[in-house]
Amino acid sequence: MQILSNILAFVVAAGAVIFVHELGHYLVGRLFGVRVLVFSLGFGQRIWGFRRGDTDYRLSLIPLGGYVSFDGQDPSQDSQDPQSFQNQPRWQRILIYLAGPGMNAVLAVLLVALVFTMGTEFSNQRDVSTEVGLVLADSPADLAGLETGDLITSLDGEAVADWQAVSLAVVTSPEREMSVGYTREGEELTTVMTPTTIPRYELGYAGLWPAAPVRVRSVIKGRPAARVDLQFGDRLAAVDGVAVSNAEEFRALVGPRAGEEIAITIERDGAERVVRLTPEEEDGRGIIGIYPDHFVFQKLKPVVALRESLRFNRDTVLEMGAFLGKVLQRRIPAKSAIGGPVEIARISGAAARRGPRDLIFFIALISLNLGLINMMPIPILDGGQITVLLVESTLRRDLSLALKERIIQVGLVMILALMVMAFYFDLLKSWPSS
């Protein structure tokens, strides 16, 4: 059942981002009057479709991509037809190639904005301070002596100003000793921490999380909390007027009160309110049917959400670049940064099972990644085609047909090599660790 849900989620996620990508090429091509022969989701044999005008709109057998075929896109075709792709000015062809990744970026921004308006824990880590909110027992952070309330100021001698810097430094330092500068009650201290390795991805893990208020992570249907409409993201501020600073305090205040009415002060949308309910008894303790947890939550109005989404996607691109830099420096293995269809299906399936908010957010990240990958200067990809056109514009002449064919052949080899590598890394991640 889980495998089936993974496949279905993968089809939804991949289908959405590929459709939008190819739609970008299609719309700009039509805008410039280029004849479109095929608009296909998937590769290989045509399994369904319809024809409208000159265009065959189809679904193809292999759901691992898609394409738009323009008349005259093959440089070996010599045509005087003004609707032929090769007969369009180079700047128009560049814009047609740019439109695919551009639409992926637009989709990512709109989907993240939608998630922000729904209310989510997904936030820009640049907005989160370096104050430690939770340290797991016997974790690398615990063994290094870090405690809740410590403010991390530097890692390996480099100043850190936000939790994104802390997170990136930790995940890219598996099994590597790193110095940690921090302040505790105004005193500047240093320690040494060695992140352990997350086996599947070979990334660093320290067992520490940023400071965040205690909130409702989930609500169980039919329980007292559901009956008074407690919601995901509600901040749990107090129980019967006693302030709550962490999940354990909340459980300690509710646990002894089975069968007694209590007043819980919550914060929602910037306003405080009090809800009254009676905990039910279970295993000798009072419960209200929620899972309290610590996380940053935001629910934004549409205009603000759109602005914050732009910033979030920009920072995500910068973080991807920094992560890739660590791969090139061999600080972390390539398999940590490359995932193929199997891995994407597994993650998208897990996101779908958690709920629509997580799936939408994951689709946004896949769309952003697809746009960036397609802008790489690899022949066959959009970025490679744009590079060739820019070279021709600089030379003020077309490259020879033989050279273009050789470039395409090199591109095919590179793409096949990347696909084989992605599948190989997927197998490594799926293989049980010893």
C-alpha positions as CSV (number, residue, x, y, z in Angstrom):
1,M,0.0,0.0,0.0
2,Q,2.8,2.4,0.9
3,I,4.6,1.6,-2.5
4,L,1.3,2.4,-4.3
5,S,0.9,5.7,-2.5
6,N,4.5,6.6,-3.3
7,I,3.9,5.9,-7.0
8,L,0.7,8.0,-7.0
9,A,2.3,10.9,-5.2
10,F,5.3,10.7,-7.6
11,V,3.0,10.8,-10.6
12,V,1.2,13.8,-9.2
13,A,4.3,15.7,-8.2
14,A,6.3,14.9,-11.4
15,G,3.3,15.4,-13.6
16,A,2.6,18.9,-12.1
17,V,6.1,20.3,-12.4
18,I,6.7,18.8,-15.9
19,F,3.4,20.0,-17.2
20,V,4.1,23.6,-16.0
21,H,7.7,23.4,-17.5
22,E,6.5,22.3,-20.9
23,L,3.6,24.7,-20.8
24,G,6.1,27.5,-20.5
25,H,7.9,26.5,-23.7
26,Y,4.6,25.9,-25.4
27,L,3.1,29.3,-24.5
28,V,6.1,31.4,-25.4
29,G,6.6,29.4,-28.6
30,R,3.0,30.0,-29.6
31,L,3.4,33.7,-28.7
32,F,6.2,34.0,-31.3
33,G,4.2,32.1,-33.9
34,V,6.2,28.8,-33.8
35,R,4.3,25.8,-35.0
36,V,4.0,23.2,-32.2
37,L,3.9,19.6,-33.4
38,V,3.7,17.7,-30.1
39,F,3.0,18.5,-26.5
40,S,3.7,15.4,-24.5
41,L,3.7,14.4,-20.8
42,G,6.1,11.4,-20.7
43,F,8.3,9.8,-23.3
44,G,8.0,6.8,-25.6
45,Q,4.9,5.3,-27.0
46,R,1.8,7.5,-27.2
47,I,-1.0,6.0,-25.0
48,W,-3.6,8.7,-25.2
49,G,-4.2,12.1,-26.7
50,F,-6.0,14.3,-29.1
51,R,-5.1,16.6,-32.0
52,R,-6.0,20.3,-32.3
53,G,-4.7,22.2,-35.2
54,D,-1.1,21.3,-35.9
55,T,-0.5,20.0,-32.4
56,D,-0.8,16.5,-31.0
57,Y,-1.4,16.7,-27.3
58,R,-0.5,13.3,-25.7
59,L,0.3,11.2,-22.7
60,S,3.2,8.9,-23.3
61,L,4.2,5.6,-21.8
62,I,7.3,6.5,-19.7
63,P,6.2,9.1,-17.0
64,L,9.7,10.4,-16.3
65,G,9.7,13.6,-18.2
66,G,7.9,15.3,-21.1
67,Y,8.6,17.5,-24.1
68,V,7.3,20.0,-26.6
69,S,8.3,19.4,-30.2
70,F,8.5,22.5,-32.4
71,D,8.5,22.4,-36.2
72,G,12.1,22.8,-37.4
73,Q,13.6,22.4,-33.9
74,D,16.1,19.9,-35.3
75,P,19.0,22.0,-36.7
76,S,19.5,19.5,-39.6
77,Q,16.1,20.5,-41.0
78,D,16.4,23.1,-43.7
79,S,13.1,25.0,-43.9
80,Q,12.0,28.4,-45.2
81,D,8.8,28.2,-43.3
82,P,8.4,31.3,-41.1
83,Q,6.8,29.2,-38.4
84,S,9.8,27.0,-38.2
85,F,11.7,27.1,-34.8
86,Q,15.1,27.6,-36.5
87,N,13.9,30.6,-38.5
88,Q,13.0,32.6,-35.3
89,P,15.5,35.3,-34.1
90,R,18.0,33.9,-31.6
91,W,16.6,36.1,-28.8
92,Q,13.2,34.6,-29.3
93,R,14.6,31.1,-29.2
94,I,16.4,31.9,-26.0
95,L,13.2,33.2,-24.4
96,I,11.4,30.0,-25.5
97,Y,14.1,27.9,-23.7
98,L,14.0,30.2,-20.6
99,A,10.2,29.9,-20.3
100,G,10.3,26.3,-19.0
101,P,12.6,26.9,-16.0
102,G,10.9,30.3,-15.5
103,M,7.5,28.7,-15.2
104,N,8.9,26.2,-12.7
105,A,10.2,29.2,-10.6
106,V,6.7,30.8,-10.8
107,L,5.0,27.6,-9.7
108,A,7.4,27.2,-6.8
109,V,6.7,30.8,-5.6
110,L,2.9,30.4,-6.0
111,L,2.8,27.0,-4.2
112,V,5.0,28.2,-1.3
113,A,2.8,31.3,-1.0
114,L,-0.3,29.0,-0.9
115,V,1.3,27.0,1.9
116,F,2.1,30.2,3.9
117,T,-1.5,31.3,3.6
118,M,-2.7,27.9,4.8
119,G,-0.5,28.1,7.9
120,T,2.7,26.1,8.1
121,E,5.8,25.2,10.1
122,F,7.9,25.6,6.9
123,S,9.7,28.9,7.4
124,N,12.8,30.7,6.4
125,Q,15.5,29.6,8.7
126,R,17.2,33.0,8.2
127,D,14.4,34.3,10.4
128,V,15.2,31.8,13.2
129,S,17.8,32.8,15.9
130,T,20.7,30.6,16.9
131,E,19.2,30.0,20.4
132,V,19.1,26.3,21.2
133,G,15.6,25.1,22.0
134,L,16.0,21.4,22.4
135,V,19.0,19.0,22.9
136,L,18.3,15.3,22.8
137,A,19.9,13.1,25.4
138,D,23.2,11.4,24.4
139,S,23.2,13.3,21.1
140,P,26.4,14.9,19.8
141,A,25.1,18.3,21.0
142,D,24.4,16.9,24.5
143,L,27.8,15.2,24.7
144,A,29.4,18.5,23.7
145,G,27.7,20.1,26.7
146,L,25.2,22.3,24.9
147,E,22.0,23.1,26.7
148,T,18.6,24.6,26.0
149,G,18.9,28.4,26.0
150,D,22.5,28.5,24.7
151,L,23.0,31.0,21.9
152,I,25.4,29.6,19.3
153,T,27.7,32.4,18.0
154,S,30.2,30.6,15.8
155,L,31.0,27.2,14.2
156,D,34.6,26.4,13.2
157,G,35.5,30.0,13.8
158,E,32.9,31.3,11.4
159,A,30.2,33.6,12.9
160,V,26.6,32.4,12.5
161,A,23.7,34.8,12.6
162,D,20.7,32.5,12.0
163,W,19.7,28.9,12.2
164,Q,20.1,28.3,8.5
165,A,23.9,28.8,9.0
166,V,23.9,26.4,11.9
167,S,21.9,23.8,10.0
168,L,24.1,23.9,6.9
169,A,27.3,23.7,9.0
170,V,26.0,20.6,10.9
171,V,24.6,18.6,7.9
172,T,27.8,19.1,5.9
173,S,30.1,18.0,8.7
174,P,29.3,14.3,9.4
175,E,31.9,12.6,11.6
176,R,34.0,15.8,11.6
177,E,35.1,17.5,14.8
178,M,33.9,21.1,14.8
179,S,34.4,23.9,17.3
180,V,31.3,25.6,18.7
181,G,31.2,29.1,20.2
182,Y,28.2,30.0,22.3
183,T,27.0,32.2,25.1
184,R,25.3,31.0,28.3
185,E,23.9,33.5,30.8
186,G,26.1,36.2,29.3
187,E,29.3,34.1,29.5
188,E,31.2,33.3,26.3
189,L,32.1,29.6,26.0
190,T,33.5,27.1,23.5
191,T,33.2,23.4,23.0
192,V,33.9,20.7,20.5
193,M,31.1,18.7,18.8
194,T,31.3,15.9,16.3
195,P,28.0,15.4,14.3
196,T,27.2,11.7,13.7
197,T,26.1,10.4,10.3
198,I,22.5,9.9,9.0
199,P,23.1,6.6,7.2
200,R,20.7,7.0,4.3
201,Y,22.1,10.4,3.2
202,E,25.5,10.5,4.9
203,L,24.7,13.9,6.3
204,G,25.6,15.3,9.7
205,Y,23.3,15.1,12.7
206,A,23.8,16.9,16.1
207,G,20.5,16.3,17.9
208,L,19.7,20.0,18.6
209,W,16.8,22.2,17.4
210,P,16.2,25.9,17.5
211,A,14.1,27.6,20.2
212,A,10.4,27.7,19.4
213,P,7.2,27.9,21.4
214,V,5.1,24.8,22.2
215,R,2.3,24.4,19.6
216,V,-0.3,21.9,18.5
217,R,1.3,19.5,16.0
218,S,-1.8,17.4,15.5
219,V,-5.3,17.0,16.8
220,I,-7.0,13.6,17.3
221,K,-10.6,13.4,16.0
222,G,-13.3,12.8,18.6
223,R,-11.1,13.9,21.5
224,P,-11.7,17.0,23.8
225,A,-9.3,19.2,21.8
226,A,-11.1,18.5,18.5
227,R,-14.5,19.4,20.1
228,V,-13.2,22.8,21.1
229,D,-11.6,23.3,17.7
230,L,-7.9,23.4,18.7
231,Q,-5.9,23.6,15.4
232,F,-2.5,22.8,14.0
233,G,-0.2,25.7,14.8
234,D,-2.1,27.0,17.9
235,R,0.4,28.1,20.5
236,L,-0.2,26.6,23.9
237,A,0.5,29.6,26.2
238,A,-0.9,28.6,29.6
239,V,-3.0,26.0,31.5
240,D,-5.3,27.6,34.2
241,G,-3.1,30.7,34.1
242,V,0.2,28.8,34.5
243,A,2.5,29.7,31.7
244,V,3.8,26.9,29.5
245,S,7.3,27.0,28.0
246,N,7.7,23.4,26.7
247,A,5.7,20.3,25.8
248,E,6.7,18.5,29.0
249,E,5.3,21.3,31.2
250,F,2.1,21.2,29.2
251,R,1.7,17.4,29.8
252,A,2.5,17.8,33.5
253,L,-0.2,20.4,33.9
254,V,-2.9,18.4,32.0
255,G,-2.0,14.9,33.2
256,P,-3.4,15.1,36.7
257,R,-6.6,16.8,35.7
258,A,-8.6,13.9,34.1
259,G,-12.3,14.6,34.5
260,E,-11.8,18.2,35.6
261,E,-12.5,21.2,33.5
262,I,-9.4,23.2,32.6
263,A,-8.8,26.5,30.8
264,I,-6.1,26.5,28.1
265,T,-4.8,29.8,26.8
266,I,-3.9,29.6,23.2
267,E,-2.5,32.1,20.7
268,R,-3.9,32.0,17.1
269,D,-3.4,34.6,14.3
270,G,-1.7,37.0,16.8
271,A,-4.6,37.0,19.3
272,E,-5.0,35.1,22.6
273,R,-8.1,33.2,23.5
274,V,-9.1,30.8,26.2
275,V,-10.7,27.4,25.5
276,R,-12.3,25.3,28.2
277,L,-12.4,21.5,28.1
278,T,-12.2,18.4,30.2
279,P,-9.3,16.0,29.8
280,E,-10.2,12.3,29.4
281,E,-8.5,9.6,31.4
282,E,-6.2,7.2,29.6
283,D,-3.7,5.0,31.4
284,G,-4.2,6.9,34.6
285,R,-3.5,10.3,33.1
286,G,-5.5,13.1,31.6
287,I,-5.3,13.7,27.9
288,I,-7.0,16.1,25.5
289,G,-6.1,14.5,22.2
290,I,-3.3,16.6,20.8
291,Y,0.4,16.1,20.1
292,P,2.3,19.2,21.5
293,D,5.6,20.0,19.8
294,H,8.0,22.9,19.4
295,F,8.1,24.6,16.0
296,V,8.0,27.9,14.2
297,F,4.6,28.6,12.7
298,Q,3.4,31.2,10.3
299,K,0.1,32.0,8.7
300,L,0.2,35.0,6.4
301,K,-2.1,37.1,4.3
302,P,-1.9,36.5,0.5
303,V,0.2,39.6,-0.4
304,V,2.6,39.0,2.5
305,A,2.7,35.3,1.7
306,L,3.7,36.1,-1.9
307,R,6.5,38.4,-0.7
308,E,7.8,35.9,1.8
309,S,7.6,33.1,-0.8
310,L,9.9,35.1,-3.1
311,R,12.4,35.5,-0.3
312,F,12.1,31.9,0.8
313,N,12.7,30.6,-2.7
314,R,15.6,33.0,-3.2
315,D,17.2,31.8,0.0
316,T,16.6,28.2,-0.9
317,V,18.4,28.6,-4.2
318,L,21.4,30.2,-2.3
319,E,21.3,27.3,0.2
320,M,21.3,24.8,-2.6
321,G,24.4,26.5,-4.1
322,A,26.2,26.4,-0.7
323,F,25.3,22.7,-0.3
324,L,26.6,21.9,-3.8
325,G,29.8,23.8,-2.9
326,K,30.3,21.4,0.0
327,V,29.8,18.5,-2.3
328,L,32.5,19.8,-4.7
329,Q,34.8,20.3,-1.7
330,R,34.1,16.6,-0.8
331,R,32.8,17.6,2.6
332,I,29.8,15.4,1.9
333,P,29.2,12.7,-0.7
334,A,27.5,13.3,-4.0
335,K,24.7,10.9,-3.1
336,S,23.5,13.3,-0.4
337,A,22.7,15.9,-3.1
338,I,21.4,13.7,-6.0
339,G,18.1,11.9,-5.9
340,G,16.4,9.9,-8.6
341,P,12.8,8.8,-9.3
342,V,12.8,6.2,-6.5
343,E,13.9,8.7,-3.8
344,I,11.5,11.4,-5.1
345,A,8.7,8.9,-5.1
346,R,9.5,7.9,-1.5
347,I,9.7,11.4,-0.2
348,S,6.6,12.6,-2.1
349,G,4.6,9.6,-0.8
350,A,5.6,10.4,2.8
351,A,4.6,14.0,2.2
352,A,1.3,13.0,0.8
353,R,0.6,10.8,3.8
354,R,1.3,13.7,6.1
355,G,-1.3,15.8,4.3
356,P,-1.9,18.2,1.4
357,R,0.2,21.0,3.0
358,D,3.3,18.9,3.0
359,L,2.7,17.6,-0.5
360,I,2.2,21.1,-2.0
361,F,5.4,22.3,-0.3
362,F,7.3,19.3,-1.7
363,I,6.0,19.9,-5.2
364,A,7.2,23.5,-4.9
365,L,10.7,22.3,-4.0
366,I,10.7,19.8,-6.9
367,S,9.6,22.5,-9.3
368,L,12.4,24.8,-8.1
369,N,15.0,22.0,-8.4
370,L,13.7,21.1,-11.9
371,G,14.0,24.7,-13.1
372,L,17.6,25.0,-11.7
373,I,18.7,21.7,-13.2
374,N,17.4,22.6,-16.6
375,M,19.4,25.8,-16.5
376,M,22.7,23.9,-16.2
377,P,24.8,24.4,-19.3
378,I,24.5,20.8,-20.4
379,P,23.7,20.1,-24.0
380,I,20.0,19.0,-24.6
381,L,18.9,20.8,-21.4
382,D,17.5,24.3,-21.7
383,G,20.7,25.9,-20.2
384,G,22.8,24.1,-22.8
385,Q,20.7,25.2,-25.7
386,I,20.8,28.8,-24.4
387,T,24.6,28.6,-24.1
388,V,24.8,27.5,-27.8
389,L,22.6,30.4,-28.9
390,L,24.6,32.9,-26.8
391,V,27.8,31.6,-28.4
392,E,26.3,31.9,-31.9
393,S,25.1,35.5,-31.0
394,T,28.7,36.4,-29.9
395,L,30.2,34.9,-33.1
396,R,27.3,36.4,-35.2
397,R,27.0,33.1,-37.1
398,D,25.6,29.7,-36.6
399,L,27.8,26.8,-35.5
400,S,28.3,24.1,-38.1
401,L,25.7,21.3,-38.2
402,A,28.4,18.7,-37.5
403,L,29.5,20.6,-34.3
404,K,25.9,20.9,-33.2
405,E,25.3,17.2,-33.7
406,R,28.5,16.4,-31.7
407,I,27.3,18.7,-28.9
408,I,23.9,16.9,-28.8
409,Q,25.7,13.5,-28.6
410,V,27.8,14.7,-25.7
411,G,24.7,16.0,-24.0
412,L,23.0,12.6,-24.4
413,V,25.9,10.9,-22.8
414,M,26.0,13.3,-19.9
415,I,22.2,13.0,-19.3
416,L,22.4,9.2,-19.4
417,A,25.3,9.2,-17.0
418,L,23.4,11.5,-14.6
419,M,20.3,9.2,-14.8
420,V,22.4,6.1,-14.1
421,M,24.1,7.9,-11.2
422,A,20.7,9.0,-9.7
423,F,19.4,5.4,-9.9
424,Y,22.6,4.1,-8.3
425,F,22.4,6.6,-5.4
426,D,18.7,5.7,-5.0
427,L,19.7,2.0,-4.6
428,L,22.4,2.9,-2.1
429,K,19.8,5.0,0.0
430,S,17.3,2.1,-0.1
431,W,19.8,-0.6,0.8
432,P,19.6,-1.6,4.4
433,S,22.5,-0.1,6.4
434,S,24.7,-2.6,8.3
